[in-house]
Amino acid sequence: MKVAIWGAGKMGQVHGQAYKGMGKDVEIAYIVERDAGKAAEFSGRFQCRAIDDVSGLEGKHIDMIDICLPTYLHREAIEQALDLCDYIFCEKPVCLTRDDYYGLCRIADTKTCHLMVGQVLRFWNGYVRAREMVLNGEIGRPRLITCFRRQKMPSWSKGNWLMDNRQSGGLLMDLCIHDIDYLYWLLGTPEQVSCKIVEREETTLHGILNIVYSDCCANVVGSWGMPEGFHDGGLESMLEIVGDTGMITYSGGDCLELIRGNEKQCISLEHEDGYEEELKYFVECVKCQKEPEQSNLFSVEGTMKILWAAKEAADSRQFISIDARQLCKQ
């Protein structure tokens, strides 16, 4: 199977390593990258051909295109890619605005195409196992969910585009989206959202969201304004789900903690990389010519609605209600 990766930045490198780990069944055939230095480094590392424009793929045998570009380029890139290939993977968030999202849905409705969005927690073993346990009733009905995701200021984006809210969507769209999407995947569309964002010189640093369901409340805390030495310079994340009969805690690694009554249990997890797992899933979908239903374009509509509502809530300092109706065709 031949893959073209579009974008040789940080996520392009992560995806390249994931495909490399899949062995001979998957070949990185092309890297599409305008930066000649990055293109040369990537093509040397992954033994693929470098081209500077996606139009260079026209007429080539490519099974899938993997878009790892800055967020503000996603919609245009997806439209171009859909003219070249039926199977497209795009890193999260798929886009920023309502117009772009529903525009992509309309395009997808008119083409024979399959578009997967990289909502990686839907494939991260601890989060997947916690969801299975909740759905199986192992802690009763969930009542309180808390999510943390914190790190130092990102410094790896070219031209520092991540720090420009107009290009990245800021903290909400780039970091908090992980836990917001997980909550939507777990519980569906909430009733209301409130949000407080702390900024410094128009850069979003810290945020807290209150996400309200009819019988459960959830908090999402996100930060990319932590000190340099925080968590050895890396990312810290935590998931805590409290139900009627028990509690689940996951903080990364190979153990998920379950508490029921006075008993505490460590549930061992296989060591897996979520990025590799999501791409393995998509590769299998391409091989079998099936829709990537676990994280396709239509499956993230609720996630996008929560994000848009959170931005509105932060601006207005009010709770914002969310329409649960699904506007996109499946």
N, C-alpha and C positions, 0 to 999 in steps of 0.2 A: 504494500500500500504506500502510495506516494503523497507526502504532505508538503505544502508550501506554508512557511511561517512568514507572516507579514509584520515586521517590526523586530529589531535585534536588540531592544532594550532589556531591562531587568526581567520582565515577564516572558519575553521571547527566549531569553536564556533559560529560564525555569522550564518552559515548555519544551525547549530543545533537549534538555537533560532528561525530561520525562519520556520523550519519544525514544531517546537513545537507550533508556532502560528497558524498552519493550523488545529489543533484539532485532533480528533480521526481518520480522514481519512488517515493520514500519520503517520507511526510508524518508528522511528529511531531504527532499529533492531540491528545494529552492528556499533561499532567504530573500525576501523583498525588503530592501533597506536603502534609503537615499544617502545615508552617511557612509561614505566609502570606507572609512576606518572601521566602523562597527561591522559593516558587511564583510570586510576581509577577515576580521577576527572571528566572526560567527562561522563563515564558510570554512575557515581553516579548522575550527574546533569541531564542527559537526560534519565536515566532509560533504558539503553541498554546494550547489551553484548559486552565486549571488547575482541578483538583478536589481536595478534601481527603481523600477516601476512595475506595478502589478499587471499592466497591459502586456508585459513580457511573458505572462503565463498563457496568453491566448494561443490556442492550438496545441498546447502542451498537455500531456496526460497527467492530470492531477486528480487525486481522489478526494482531497479536502484542503481547505484553506483555513489557517489558524491566525486570527487577527489579534495581535498584541500591540496595538498602537495606543497613543494617548486617547483618553476618553472622548475628547471633543472631535476626534476624527472618525469615531466608530460608525455613525450612520452612513456617511459617504462611502467609507471603506466597505461596509456590508453591501451596499447597493452595487458597487463595482464588482465585488467578489461573486455576488449572485449571478452576474452575467457570465462568469467563467467556470463556476462549479456548483453542484447541487448541495454539497455538504459544507457548511460554514460553522466554525467555532469562533466565538468572540469573547474576549475577556470582559469581566464585569467592570462597571455597569454597562449594559448594552448601549445605553445612550443617556442623555440628561433630561430632556424635556418631554412633555406629553405629546407635542406635535411630532417629534422624532420617533417616539415609541409607537404611537398608533399609525404613523406613516409606514414604519417598518412592518407592522402587522398587516397593513393593507397590501404591501408589496408581497409579503410572504403568502398571502391568500391567493395571489394571482400567478404564482410560480410553483413549479414542482421543486421545492427546496426544503432543506432541513437545517434550521439554525439553532445551535446550542449556545447558551450563555454560561460563562464560567463562574457559577455560584458554588464555590468549592466546598463549603461546609456541608452541602448535600452529599458529599463523597468522603468527608473526613471521618475516619472510623469512630472516634469518640462521640461525635455529634450524631452520626448515623445510629450508633448503638443506643444512645440516650433516647433518640426519637422512637426506636423500636420498642424500648422498655415502656415509654409513656403510652404508646398506642396499644401495647399489650396489657395495659392496666397494672403494671408492676408497682407503681407508687400511687395508684388511684387517680382521681381527676387532678390535673395540674392546677395550682392556685396562685403560685408566685414564681416568676422566672426572672433571674438576674444574669445579665451578660456584661462582661468587661472585655475591652480590647484596647490595649494601651502600648505606646511605643514612643521613641524619641522622634524628633522632626525628620520626615523623609528628605533625603538630600540627593537621591539618585536620579530624579527625573530631569530629562534634557531641558535646559532653559528654565528649570524649576516650575514646570507647568502644573505640577501637583498642588503648589501653593496658590495658584490662581483659581479662585472659585468658579470663574466663568468657564474655565477649561476642564476642570476636574470634578466640579460639583462640591469640592471641599471635603471636610471630614465626614459628613453624612454619606455622600455618594461613594467615597473611596474606601473608608474604613468601617463606619457603622453599618454599611450595607450588608456586611457579612452576617451580623447577628440579627438584623432586621429581616433579611431573607430567611434565616433559619427559623425565626419565630413564625413567619408566614407559612413556611413549609410544614411546620409542626402544628400550628393552630388555625391557620387561615387568616382571613381579613379581620382586623380588630374593629371595634366600634369607634374609638377615638384615639388621638395622639396629641401629646404636648411635647415641647422640645425647648431646651435652653442651650444656646451656643455661646461659648466664650471666645472672643477674637482678639488678636493683637495685630494692629496695622493691616486690617482686612484679611488676615489669615485665620482660618478657623483652627483653634487649638484644642478645645475640650468641648464635649457635648454630653448631655444626658436626655434621654427620651423616656417618657412614660407612655406605655402602649396598653390600652385598656380593652379587655374582652369582657363579655357578659359575666363570666365566672372565673376570670383569671386576670391578674395584672402583671405586667412585665416592665423591667427597666433595662435600658441599654446605655452603658457608659462607654464612651470612646474618647481617646486622646492620642494625638501625635505631637503633644507638647511636653513630654516627659524629659527629665534631665538626661544628659549624655550617658551617665552610668547606670540608668535604670534598667533592671533586668539584664545586666551585662550587655547593654546596648541593643538588645533584641526586642521582640514582641512578646507581651504577656497577654494571655487570654484566659477567660474563665466562664464556665456555664454552670448555673445552679438552678435546678428545677425542684420546687417543693410541691408535693401532692398531698392528698388527704391521708395517705397511708405510708408515705416514705419520701425520700429525698435523693436526688442524683446530683453529683458534682463532678465536673471534668475540667481539668486545667492543662490539657495537653498531655503528651507522653502516652504510655502504654497501659494506663490504669484508669478506670472509671470507678468512682466511689458510690456505693449504694448504702443508704441508711434506712432501716425499717425497724421501728421500735427502738430497742436498746442494742440492736445488732448492726455492726458496720462491716461492709464487705467490699473488697477490692476486686473488681471484675477486670481480668486481663484482656488486653486488646492486642491484636496482631500489629506489628509495626508497619504502617503504611503511610505513603505520602499522598495527601488529598489531591494534589495537582496531577500526579501520575494516575490516580484512580479515576478522576473525571475524564482524563484524556483516553485512558484505556476503554472506558465506557463509550466514549464517542467513536473511537476507532472500531469497536465492535458493532455499533449502530451502522457505521458506513459499510462494514463488511457484509452485514445482514440486510442492508438496504431498508432500515427501519427508522422511525422517528425517535429522536432522543428525548422522550417524554419526561424523564426525570428532571431535566433542566432546560427545556426548550424556550423559545421566545415567548410563547403564550403563557408558560407556567410562571413567569416572573411579573405578570401584570400587577398582582397584589403587592409584591415587593415595591414596585415603582410607585404605586399609589401611596403606600406608607411613607416613602421617601419624600414625595411631593407634599404630602400633608405635614410632615415634620418640618420641612422648610417653611411652609405657610405658618405653622404654629410658632416657630422661632421668630418669624418676622412680626407676627401679630400678638404674641405672648398670650395666646388663647388655646384651649383645646379645639382640635379640628376633627369633625366627624368624617368618616370614610365610607364612600358608597361601595358596598360589597358586590354590586352587579359586575359581571364579567363582560367587558365590551369587545374583547378580541375573540375571534372564532378559534376553536381548537382544531 
